[in-house]
């Protein structure tokens, strides 16, 4: 079971960046009238796993527990929204923990590219904040934000498991006792600048010294022009798994890379398909040409057997969620609370994937894989490939995609 709250970096200012993450931490230092040792003692006594996680646009607080202790777990989660106060000592101690997280955490290539993609928007802010922003946070500010974010008006509660009707009624009665202390927060939806209106000016080349380059090819997914669910299958066909189009050619045949990474980052009004790989800088231009050509070719032909090879990942494998109540819980909240989709259950979603046709995949590819949706970001050693040469190549790739 879990509470999901609207909050995170996109709801914060530069001065308060990281405050939601700090508060999530503080719930494990003091929760209601329970001090830190008493929290763990209470959780351990019922054999529960109590976790929290802060994302850029929401916070999750969840407990996994056996049916025998469901009401005890509900009681613990409910304390998150109780009226209690963190003192300055609590805040100072937890700030040091988060500062260490910031100091010791290395910035990944994925995080760097994501910040570049959302540059000059709140979505580019870090979840944990900065040392400077944390330094300015005191107990009164933190407690105001706790009341603002962590209240029933701003929450969604999701429970998964073998819950009988009588127990369900008890849970509802308990939740209805939680007092509301703040107003509902209006969801924030952020798009990068020039979303679905890209040109060469949005492409990025980052200078490096060595001979190992990284390539990211990103396609903006507009909500209004694509066949639902076909985008996921298309991404799988092109770049996910060892048998994907890009992997079989770029890794297995040409040995350009050890791995092709493909994924979809999905937000309410701003989703994108991403293809990434690491390679020798000498191969950058040839690799980019072949990548874009193979992506472009999916607009012309996708064999039926390729659809058959990929569809099970979105149908039979989806049912694996039933084996993990925690993962199913997150999926349900993601669909209904974060993406605000009309939620009708896992089996309905599986049926929608099963209904996807080759014609729908081709239609989606034709609309998605055009230059106005594409951004290319890559690292490059200008001693190996001169920057103007690479810039000309990026322009040529846009022409290729629209040919």
C-alpha positions, 0 to 999 in steps of 0.5 A, spaced: 500 500 500 502 507 498 500 514 498 502 518 492 503 526 493 504 531 488 510 534 489 518 534 487 522 538 483 517 541 478 513 544 484 519 547 488 523 554 486 531 555 486 531 556 493 527 550 495 529 545 490 530 539 494 525 540 500 520 535 498 526 529 498 528 532 504 521 531 507 521 524 505 527 523 509 525 526 515 519 521 515 524 516 517 527 520 523 521 522 526 514 520 524 508 523 528 510 522 535 515 516 534 522 518 534 527 514 529 528 508 533 521 507 535 519 508 527 523 502 525 521 498 531 514 499 530 515 497 522 520 491 524 515 488 529 510 487 523 515 484 518 513 490 514 518 494 508 517 501 509 520 505 503 519 512 500 522 515 494 521 522 491 521 523 483 521 530 479 513 530 480 511 526 485 513 522 492 511 515 494 511 513 501 509 505 501 509 499 505 509 492 504 506 487 509 502 481 510 495 481 510 495 480 518 498 487 519 494 491 514 491 495 519 497 497 523 501 498 516 495 503 514 496 506 521 503 508 520 502 511 513 497 515 516 502 518 521 505 522 515 499 526 514 498 527 522 499 534 525 506 534 528 513 538 528 520 537 526 525 541 530 531 544 528 535 539 530 531 534 526 532 538 520 539 539 521 541 532 522 537 530 516 540 535 511 547 532 513 545 526 510 542 529 504 548 533 503 552 526 503 548 523 498 549 529 493 557 529 494 557 522 493 553 521 488 556 521 481 552 524 475 550 519 470 550 520 462 542 519 463 541 525 468 546 530 464 542 528 457 535 529 461 537 536 464 539 538 457 533 536 454 529 540 459 534 546 460 531 552 462 525 549 465 523 546 472 524 539 470 531 540 469 532 541 477 535 536 481 531 531 485 535 532 491 537 539 490 543 543 491 548 544 497 546 551 497 539 550 497 539 545 503 543 550 507 537 555 507 532 550 509 530 551 516 525 547 521 519 552 519 520 552 512 520 544 512 514 544 516 510 549 512 512 544 506 510 538 510 503 541 511 502 543 504 504 537 500 503 531 505 495 532 506 489 528 504 487 533 499 494 532 495 494 524 495 492 518 492 492 512 496 493 505 492 492 498 495 494 491 492 493 484 495 488 479 497 484 484 501 477 482 503 471 487 503 471 487 511 478 489 511 477 494 505 471 498 509 476 498 515 481 501 511 477 506 508 474 508 515 481 509 517 483 514 512 477 518 512 479 520 519 485 524 517 484 531 517 485 535 511 490 541 513 491 544 506 488 545 499 489 541 493 495 542 489 494 543 481 498 539 477 504 542 474 506 539 467 512 541 463 514 541 456 521 542 454 522 548 449 520 547 442 517 540 443 515 537 437 518 543 433 525 541 433 531 544 428 538 543 428 539 549 434 536 544 439 541 539 437 547 538 442 555 537 441 559 536 448 566 536 447 570 531 450 578 529 450 578 521 450 576 517 444 569 514 447 563 518 445 556 517 447 550 518 442 543 520 444 537 520 439 531 523 442 524 523 439 518 528 442 512 524 442 506 528 441 499 526 445 495 528 439 498 524 433 500 517 435 496 510 436 496 509 443 500 503 445 503 503 438 509 507 441 511 502 446 511 496 441 515 500 436 521 502 441 521 495 443 522 493 435 527 498 434 532 498 440 530 494 446 533 487 447 538 483 444 534 482 438 532 489 436 533 492 429 539 497 432 542 492 436 543 486 431 546 491 426 550 496 430 552 491 436 552 484 432 554 486 425 558 492 426 561 491 433 560 499 434 557 498 441 557 493 446 549 495 448 544 499 445 539 502 450 532 504 448 526 507 452 520 511 453 520 516 458 513 518 459 510 524 462 502 527 462 504 531 456 511 530 454 513 523 452 519 521 448 523 515 445 530 515 446 536 511 443 542 511 446 549 508 445 557 508 447 562 507 441 569 509 439 569 517 437 571 515 430 565 511 428 560 516 430 558 519 423 557 512 420 553 510 426 549 516 426 547 515 419 546 507 420 541 509 426 537 514 423 536 510 416 534 504 420 529 508 424 527 511 418 526 504 414 520 503 419 516 508 416 516 503 410 516 496 412 515 492 419 514 485 418 508 481 421 513 476 425 517 482 428 510 484 431 509 477 433 516 477 436 515 483 441 508 483 443 509 478 448 513 483 452 507 487 453 501 482 454 504 476 457 509 479 461 505 484 463 501 479 467 508 478 471 505 485 475 500 480 479 506 477 482 509 483 485 504 487 489 509 493 490 510 493 482 503 493 481 501 498 486 506 503 482 503 501 475 496 503 478 498 509 481 503 511 475 497 510 470 491 514 474 495 519 478 501 521 474 499 520 467 491 521 469 489 516 464 482 513 464 484 507 468 480 500 467 485 495 469 491 491 467 487 486 462 484 492 459 491 494 457 493 488 455 487 487 450 489 494 447 496 492 446 493 485 442 489 490 438 495 493 435 496 492 427 502 493 422 498 499 419 498 502 426 505 501 427 507 504 420 502 510 421 505 511 428 513 511 425 511 516 419 508 521 424 513 520 430 520 519 426 520 526 422 526 531 424 521 536 427 520 531 433 528 529 433 533 532 438 540 529 437 545 530 443 552 527 443 559 527 446 565 528 441 573 529 441 574 535 436 581 532 434 578 526 432 571 529 428 571 537 427 565 540 430 563 543 423 563 536 420 559 533 425 554 539 425 553 538 417 552 531 418 547 532 423 543 537 418 544 531 413 541 526 418 535 531 418 534 531 411 534 524 411 529 523 416 524 527 412 526 524 405 
